[in-house]
Amino acid sequence: MARRPKPPGATDSSGTSLSHVITLVRATVPPMHPAGRPFVLGPLAVAALGYKRPWLRRAALLGAGACAAFFRNPNRVTPTRPGIVVAPADGEVALVDMAAPPAELGMGTEPLPRVSIFLSVLDVHTQRVPVTGTVEKIAYQPGKFLSADLPEASDANERNSMLLRTPGGAQIAVVQIAGLIARRIVCEVSEGSVLGAGETYGLIRFGSRVDTYFPAGTTLLMTPGQRTIGAETVIAELT
């Protein structure tokens, strides 16, 4: 029996359902940062070569999945209210205090408002730009690998500092700090780059901390122990 022709404008319900499922998967499963590809492809290659050894294949697939989860880089919606500063990272607020910014940035020795965010190995480890602005300086400083949740880690640990100037002239410093397990800091921008708030600019591998220094008089909106979502949580308001 011949199939009846579809009415004009009709769609295939199976195709529509498949498209809907794909859309849901893309919205639920976050993309992966490019820096994670070698860490995922390596275990996958081991799994393929060890297909005759189930234990090896399972271990390799588990390792690939863990690395893909660690290097996840979810899409974020950044608030656009004037004068706000968003969190540069996911994690737990470890410190809300006054501290001198890294000497290598040349911002002086006077203590400035600071918010420190500690990232565990389970947090998203990509870093986000806290404000729209121009990169005035980037400075790398070698150091130790103390546990990133310790206050002295800001000065003693290996770090990469970035100084931003907003269109209004405010200077914001963001410091990526290595931790006990973190041994690799990645910064993907350069001096002179113009960045938008919420953009991904780098990452720290396997446990770390991110400090943000603000101009004097900034209103800090966080309390130690609170959780932040990078590019979305508002952590301060500039005067």
C-alpha positions in Angstrom: 0.0 0.0 0.0 1.3 3.4 -1.0 2.2 5.9 1.8 -0.1 8.9 2.0 1.8 12.1 1.2 2.4 14.5 4.1 0.3 17.6 4.2 2.2 20.8 3.3 4.2 22.1 6.3 4.1 18.8 8.2 7.3 17.6 9.9 8.7 14.2 10.9 7.9 13.8 14.6 10.9 11.4 15.0 13.3 14.0 13.6 11.8 16.7 15.8 12.2 14.5 18.9 15.8 13.7 18.0 16.6 17.3 17.5 15.0 18.2 20.9 17.1 15.5 22.6 20.3 16.8 21.1 19.4 20.4 22.2 18.8 19.1 25.7 22.1 17.3 25.8 24.0 20.3 24.6 22.3 22.5 27.2 23.1 20.0 30.0 26.6 18.7 29.2 29.1 21.6 29.3 31.7 22.0 26.6 35.4 21.2 27.4 38.2 23.6 27.5 40.7 22.9 24.7 43.5 22.5 27.2 41.8 19.3 28.4 41.9 17.5 25.0 45.3 15.8 25.5 44.2 14.6 29.0 41.1 13.0 27.5 42.5 11.7 24.2 45.4 9.9 26.0 43.2 7.7 28.1 40.9 7.1 25.2 43.8 5.9 23.1 44.8 3.5 25.9 41.2 2.2 26.1 41.2 1.6 22.3 44.6 -0.2 22.4 43.6 -2.2 25.5 40.3 -3.5 24.2 41.3 -7.1 25.0 41.9 -6.2 28.6 38.6 -5.2 30.2 40.2 -3.9 33.4 42.5 -1.6 31.5 39.8 -0.4 29.2 37.5 0.5 32.2 40.3 2.3 34.0 41.2 4.3 30.9 37.6 5.3 30.2 37.1 6.3 33.8 40.2 8.5 33.6 39.0 10.1 30.3 35.7 10.9 31.9 37.3 12.4 35.0 39.5 14.6 32.9 36.6 15.7 30.7 34.7 16.7 33.9 37.6 18.5 35.3 38.2 20.6 32.2 34.5 21.4 31.7 33.9 25.0 30.6 30.1 25.7 31.0 28.4 28.6 29.3 27.5 31.4 31.7 25.2 34.5 31.6 27.0 37.5 33.0 25.1 40.4 34.6 25.5 43.7 32.8 24.6 46.2 35.6 27.1 49.1 35.5 29.8 49.1 38.3 29.6 45.5 39.3 32.4 42.9 39.5 31.7 39.3 38.9 33.4 36.3 40.3 36.5 35.2 38.3 36.0 31.6 39.4 33.8 28.9 40.8 34.5 28.0 44.3 34.2 28.9 48.0 35.1 32.3 49.3 38.1 31.8 51.6 39.0 35.4 52.5 37.3 38.8 52.4 39.9 41.3 53.7 42.4 44.1 53.0 45.8 43.1 51.6 48.6 44.5 49.6 48.4 43.5 45.9 51.2 41.5 44.3 54.4 43.7 44.1 55.0 42.7 40.5 51.9 44.6 39.4 53.3 47.9 40.6 50.0 48.9 42.4 51.8 50.1 45.5 52.0 48.7 49.0 48.8 50.0 50.5 46.3 47.3 51.5 43.3 47.1 49.1 40.0 45.2 49.4 40.4 41.6 48.4 38.2 38.5 47.8 39.9 35.1 47.7 38.1 32.1 46.1 39.3 28.6 46.8 38.7 26.0 44.0 38.6 22.3 45.0 39.3 19.6 42.4 35.6 19.2 41.9 35.0 22.9 40.9 35.1 24.3 37.4 38.7 25.4 36.9 38.5 27.9 34.1 38.9 31.6 35.1 36.6 34.4 34.0 37.2 38.1 33.4 35.6 39.9 36.4 35.1 43.3 34.6 35.2 44.6 31.0 38.5 46.3 30.5 42.0 46.4 29.0 44.8 44.2 30.2 47.5 46.6 31.4 50.0 44.1 32.8 50.5 40.3 33.2 53.2 39.1 35.6 54.2 35.5 36.4 55.9 34.8 39.8 57.4 31.4 40.6 56.9 30.1 44.1 55.9 27.3 46.4 52.9 24.9 46.2 51.3 25.3 49.6 47.7 24.4 50.1 45.7 27.1 48.3 43.3 27.6 51.2 46.0 28.9 53.4 46.2 32.8 53.8 50.0 32.7 53.2 49.5 31.1 49.8 48.8 34.5 48.2 52.4 35.6 48.8 54.3 32.3 48.9 52.8 30.2 46.0 53.5 30.3 42.3 51.1 32.8 40.7 50.1 34.7 37.6 48.7 38.2 38.0 46.6 40.2 35.6 45.9 43.9 36.0 42.8 45.3 34.2 41.7 48.9 33.7 38.0 49.5 33.2 36.6 52.1 30.8 35.9 54.2 33.9 39.6 54.1 35.0 39.3 51.6 37.9 42.1 49.1 38.3 41.2 45.5 39.1 43.8 42.8 39.7 43.1 39.1 39.3 45.7 36.6 40.6 45.7 32.9 39.7 47.5 31.0 42.5 48.8 27.4 42.2 47.9 25.0 45.0 49.1 21.8 46.6 48.2 19.7 43.6 47.9 22.5 41.0 51.2 22.7 39.1 50.2 24.4 35.9 48.7 27.9 35.5 47.4 28.8 32.0 46.8 32.4 31.0 45.5 32.8 27.4 45.5 36.6 27.1 48.2 39.2 26.6 48.9 42.8 27.6 46.8 45.2 25.6 43.9 42.7 25.1 40.4 44.2 25.5 38.3 41.7 27.4 34.6 41.5 28.2 33.2 40.6 31.6 32.6 36.9 31.9 35.0 35.8 29.2 37.2 32.8 29.8 40.9 33.8 30.0 42.7 30.9 31.6 42.7 27.9 34.0 44.6 26.3 36.8 45.0 22.5 36.8 43.9 20.5 39.8 43.0 22.6 42.8 43.8 26.3 43.2 42.8 29.8 44.3 42.0 33.1 42.6 42.4 36.4 44.4 40.7 39.6 43.2 42.0 43.1 44.4 39.7 46.1 44.1 40.2 49.9 44.3 39.9 51.5 47.8 36.3 52.2 48.7 34.9 49.3 46.7 31.8 47.6 48.4 32.5 43.9 48.8 29.4 41.8 48.7 30.8 38.4 49.8 31.3 36.6 53.1 33.7 33.8 53.8 32.1 30.4 53.2 29.8 31.5 50.4 29.9 29.8 47.0 30.5 31.7 43.8 29.7 30.9 40.2 32.3 32.3 37.8 31.1 35.1 35.5 27.6 35.2 37.3 28.0 35.8 41.0 28.4 39.6 41.8 31.2 39.9 44.3 31.6 43.6 44.5 30.4 47.0 43.4 32.7 49.8 42.3 32.2 53.3 43.7 
